[in-house]
Amino acid sequence: MVIKVYIGIWAAFALVVLGAAATGNLTGEFGFFAGTFLFGLIFLGMLSVIPLTLAPKPHKTHAAIPVKIKAGHDRRGQAANYCGKYAEIPGGFHGKAMPRPL
């Protein structure tokens, strides 16, 4: 999208310069302002292309692979096993707070 707008600005600039040349208005003052605008167009082109070339490319998505987790072997499973057994936990919670995951 940015490049299409940039090409459109170049086309409009070329039409203005050609129109000035066709009507005989291509003077030194017009050349100065056209040159300044031309410098801005070139700089705008560099600024509009840099993000497109330096931006990270999107990663390819991979199919999800189902993973079986054995109950009780991960930390959340161990904490879930202790939730109902407050008396077995050293320092006991006595039902007032949930134990933090190990």
TATAFEN-V803102 format. One record per residue. RES is the residue in one small letter. BURIAL is + if it has 16 or more other ideal C-beta (glycine too) atoms within 10 Angstrom, else -. Layout:
res->RES burial->BURIAL
res->RES burial->BURIAL
This chain:
res->m burial->-
res->v burial->-
res->i burial->-
res->k burial->-
res->v burial->-
res->y burial->+
res->i burial->-
res->g burial->-
res->i burial->-
res->w burial->-
res->a burial->-
res->a burial->-
res->f burial->-
res->a burial->-
res->l burial->-
res->v burial->-
res->v burial->+
res->l burial->-
res->g burial->-
res->a burial->-
res->a burial->-
res->a burial->-
res->t burial->-
res->g burial->-
res->n burial->-
res->l burial->-
res->t burial->-
res->g burial->-
res->e burial->-
res->f burial->-
res->g burial->-
res->f burial->-
res->f burial->-
res->a burial->-
res->g burial->-
res->t burial->-
res->f burial->-
res->l burial->-
res->f burial->-
res->g burial->-
res->l burial->-
res->i burial->-
res->f burial->-
res->l burial->-
res->g burial->+
res->m burial->-
res->l burial->-
res->s burial->-
res->v burial->-
res->i burial->-
res->p burial->-
res->l burial->-
res->t burial->-
res->l burial->-
res->a burial->-
res->p burial->-
res->k burial->-
res->p burial->-
res->h burial->-
res->k burial->-
res->t burial->-
res->h burial->-
res->a burial->-
res->a burial->-
res->i burial->-
res->p burial->-
res->v burial->-
res->k burial->-
res->i burial->-
res->k burial->-
res->a burial->-
res->g burial->-
res->h burial->-
res->d burial->-
res->r burial->-
res->r burial->-
res->g burial->-
res->q burial->-
res->a burial->-
res->a burial->-
res->n burial->-
res->y burial->+
res->c burial->-
res->g burial->-
res->k burial->-
res->y burial->+
res->a burial->-
res->e burial->-
res->i burial->-
res->p burial->-
res->g burial->-
res->g burial->-
res->f burial->-
res->h burial->-
res->g burial->-
res->k burial->-
res->a burial->-
res->m burial->-
res->p burial->+
res->r burial->-
res->p burial->-
res->l burial->-
